[in-house]
């Protein structure tokens, strides 16, 4: 029975990943590229005085940990999973719409209220990768943390799809752990403060709730995959 259930969810997830692969890859790449155009424009050309975000007790408690740069950068792999798991053209376009509006809302927040993290109290030059990161992604566009907003939006969608497919709890736990690692890394690498993370979580969570509530129905499993799932369940 255990093998049968495993085959069923593997069939479901596999069929999702195989569907419209190039459209998903190219669409996600274009989405990230367009977001960064707006992000870096506002980073280098703020529309007004830049507010420095305050430190909290949480920020004092979490030390600078350069090893968390890897989870921080892993977001750009993580964000491709949820669109990759969409089934049907309309659900895929709907996901793109909601994630796009989420990003535009974040950019609007940066435009109306430019923010930055407090100046670093350490020299990150001795840590591999930080010179490049700080040269590209400076301390601005801090609140809300779009790293966290996009990550929690992705996490909620992956959880919904995995749960619906009957995936094992360990896989769903790994999804949650990946999100938490990304969220923690934003503070551990000093790219954000705790208030940025809170604001980003609320923003991304709100859009995740709305997008999961108002979404088109998914297409059924393709005939060969559906037939295989039925055989697996016997």
C-alpha positions as CSV (number, residue, x, y, z in Angstrom):
1,X,0.0,0.0,0.0
2,X,2.9,2.4,0.8
3,X,4.5,1.8,-2.6
4,X,1.2,2.4,-4.3
5,X,0.7,5.8,-2.7
6,X,4.3,6.8,-3.5
7,X,3.8,5.9,-7.1
8,X,0.6,8.0,-7.3
9,X,2.1,11.2,-6.0
10,X,5.3,10.8,-8.1
11,X,3.1,10.4,-11.2
12,X,1.2,13.5,-10.4
13,X,4.3,15.7,-9.6
14,X,6.2,14.2,-12.6
15,X,3.4,15.1,-15.0
16,X,3.3,18.7,-13.7
17,X,7.0,19.1,-14.1
18,X,7.0,17.8,-17.7
19,X,4.1,20.1,-18.8
20,X,5.1,23.2,-20.7
21,X,8.7,23.1,-19.4
22,X,10.1,25.7,-21.8
23,X,7.3,28.1,-21.2
24,X,7.7,27.8,-17.4
25,X,11.5,28.3,-17.6
26,X,11.4,31.2,-20.0
27,X,8.5,32.8,-18.2
28,X,10.1,32.6,-14.8
29,X,13.4,33.9,-16.1
30,X,11.6,36.9,-17.8
31,X,9.6,37.5,-14.5
32,X,12.8,37.7,-12.5
33,X,14.6,39.9,-15.1
34,X,11.7,42.4,-15.2
35,X,11.5,42.5,-11.4
36,X,15.2,43.3,-11.1
37,X,15.0,46.1,-13.6
38,X,12.5,47.9,-11.4
39,X,14.3,46.8,-8.2
40,X,17.7,48.2,-9.2
41,X,16.3,51.3,-10.7
42,X,14.6,52.2,-7.4
43,X,17.7,51.1,-5.5
44,X,19.9,53.6,-7.3
45,X,17.3,56.3,-7.8
46,X,15.1,56.6,-4.7
47,X,12.1,58.9,-5.0
48,X,12.7,60.6,-1.7
49,X,14.6,60.6,1.6
50,X,15.7,57.1,2.6
51,X,14.6,55.9,6.0
52,X,17.0,53.7,8.0
53,X,15.2,50.7,9.5
54,X,15.7,50.3,13.3
55,X,17.4,47.3,15.0
56,X,15.3,45.2,17.4
57,X,16.2,42.7,20.0
58,X,15.9,39.9,17.4
59,X,18.6,41.5,15.3
60,X,20.9,41.8,18.3
61,X,20.3,38.1,19.1
62,X,21.1,36.9,15.5
63,X,24.8,37.3,14.8
64,X,26.3,37.9,11.3
65,X,26.7,34.4,9.8
66,X,28.3,34.4,6.4
67,X,27.5,30.8,5.7
68,X,23.9,31.7,5.4
69,X,24.7,33.4,2.1
70,X,24.0,30.0,0.4
71,X,20.4,29.8,1.6
72,X,20.0,33.5,0.8
73,X,21.0,33.0,-2.8
74,X,19.0,29.7,-3.1
75,X,15.8,31.8,-3.4
76,X,16.4,32.1,-7.1
77,X,16.2,28.3,-7.4
78,X,13.3,28.0,-5.0
79,X,11.0,30.5,-6.8
80,X,11.1,28.3,-9.9
81,X,9.5,25.3,-8.2
82,X,5.9,26.6,-7.7
83,X,5.4,27.7,-11.4
84,X,7.1,24.5,-12.5
85,X,4.4,22.5,-10.6
86,X,1.4,24.3,-12.2
87,X,-0.9,22.2,-14.4
88,X,-2.8,23.8,-17.2
89,X,-2.2,27.1,-19.0
90,X,-4.8,29.2,-17.2
91,X,-3.5,28.2,-13.7
92,X,0.0,29.0,-14.8
93,X,-1.0,32.4,-16.2
94,X,-2.9,33.1,-13.0
95,X,0.1,32.2,-10.9
96,X,2.2,34.6,-13.0
97,X,-0.4,37.3,-12.5
98,X,-0.5,37.1,-8.7
99,X,3.2,36.8,-8.3
100,X,3.6,39.8,-10.7
101,X,1.2,41.9,-8.7
102,X,3.0,40.9,-5.5
103,X,6.3,42.2,-7.0
104,X,4.7,45.4,-8.2
105,X,3.3,46.0,-4.8
106,X,6.7,45.6,-3.2
107,X,8.2,48.0,-5.8
108,X,5.5,50.5,-5.1
109,X,6.3,50.3,-1.4
110,X,10.0,51.0,-2.2
111,X,9.0,53.9,-4.4
112,X,6.7,55.5,-1.8
113,X,8.8,54.8,1.2
114,X,12.5,54.2,0.4
115,X,14.3,52.3,3.2
116,X,17.7,50.9,4.0
117,X,19.3,48.6,6.6
118,X,21.6,50.1,9.2
119,X,25.3,50.4,8.2
120,X,27.3,47.2,8.7
121,X,29.4,47.1,11.9
122,X,31.8,44.5,10.4
123,X,33.9,44.2,7.3
124,X,32.3,41.6,5.0
125,X,35.2,41.9,2.5
126,X,36.9,38.8,4.0
127,X,33.9,36.6,3.3
128,X,33.6,35.0,-0.2
129,X,30.7,36.3,-2.2
130,X,29.8,39.3,0.0
131,X,31.8,41.8,-1.9
132,X,29.8,40.9,-5.0
133,X,26.5,40.8,-3.2
134,X,27.0,44.2,-1.6
135,X,28.2,45.7,-4.8
136,X,25.1,44.5,-6.6
137,X,22.4,44.4,-3.9
138,X,23.1,47.4,-1.7
139,X,21.5,48.2,1.6
140,X,18.4,49.9,0.1
141,X,14.9,48.5,-0.7
142,X,14.8,47.0,2.7
143,X,11.2,47.0,3.9
144,X,9.3,44.9,3.1
145,X,11.8,42.2,2.4
146,X,10.8,40.9,-1.1
147,X,13.1,38.0,-0.5
148,X,10.8,36.9,2.3
149,X,7.6,37.9,0.5
150,X,8.4,35.9,-2.6
151,X,9.7,33.0,-0.6
152,X,6.5,32.7,1.6
153,X,4.3,33.0,-1.5
154,X,6.3,30.2,-3.1
155,X,6.1,28.1,0.0
156,X,2.4,28.3,0.4
157,X,1.9,27.3,-3.3
158,X,4.3,24.4,-3.1
159,X,2.6,23.2,0.1
160,X,-0.9,23.3,-1.6
161,X,0.3,21.3,-4.6
162,X,2.2,18.7,-2.5
163,X,-0.6,18.2,-0.1
164,X,-3.1,17.9,-3.0
165,X,-0.9,15.3,-4.7
166,X,-0.6,13.3,-1.5
167,X,3.2,13.8,-1.2
168,X,4.9,12.5,2.0
169,X,5.1,14.8,5.0
170,X,8.9,14.8,4.8
171,X,8.8,16.4,1.4
172,X,6.4,19.0,2.7
173,X,8.5,19.6,5.8
174,X,11.6,20.1,3.5
175,X,9.6,22.8,1.6
176,X,8.8,24.6,4.9
177,X,12.5,24.3,6.1
178,X,13.7,25.8,2.8
179,X,11.5,28.8,3.3
180,X,12.5,29.3,6.9
181,X,16.2,29.0,5.9
182,X,15.7,31.8,3.3
183,X,13.9,34.0,5.8
184,X,16.5,33.5,8.5
185,X,19.3,34.1,6.0
186,X,18.1,37.6,5.2
187,X,18.9,38.7,8.8
188,X,21.9,36.4,9.3
189,X,23.6,37.9,6.2
190,X,22.6,41.5,7.4
191,X,20.7,42.1,4.1
192,X,17.6,42.9,6.2
193,X,16.4,43.5,9.8
194,X,13.7,41.6,11.6
195,X,11.0,44.3,10.8
196,X,11.7,43.8,7.1
197,X,11.2,40.1,7.4
198,X,7.9,40.6,9.3
199,X,6.6,43.1,6.7
200,X,7.7,40.8,3.8
201,X,6.0,37.8,5.5
202,X,2.7,39.7,5.9
203,X,2.9,40.9,2.3
204,X,3.7,37.6,0.7
205,X,1.3,35.7,3.0
206,X,-1.6,38.0,2.0
207,X,-0.9,37.5,-1.7
208,X,-0.5,33.7,-1.2
209,X,-3.9,33.6,0.6
210,X,-5.6,35.7,-2.2
211,X,-4.0,33.7,-5.0
212,X,-5.0,30.4,-3.5
213,X,-8.5,31.5,-2.8
214,X,-9.2,33.1,-6.3
215,X,-7.6,30.8,-8.8
216,X,-8.9,28.9,-11.8
217,X,-9.5,25.2,-11.6
218,X,-6.6,23.0,-12.6
219,X,-6.7,20.8,-15.7
220,X,-7.0,17.0,-14.9
221,X,-4.0,14.7,-15.3
222,X,-3.1,14.0,-18.9
223,X,-4.7,10.7,-20.1
224,X,-1.5,8.6,-20.0
225,X,-0.5,9.9,-16.6
226,X,-4.1,9.5,-15.3
227,X,-4.1,5.9,-16.5
228,X,-0.8,5.2,-14.8
229,X,-2.1,6.7,-11.6
230,X,-5.1,4.4,-11.7
231,X,-2.9,1.4,-12.3
232,X,-0.6,2.4,-9.4
233,X,-3.6,2.6,-7.0
234,X,-4.7,-1.0,-7.8
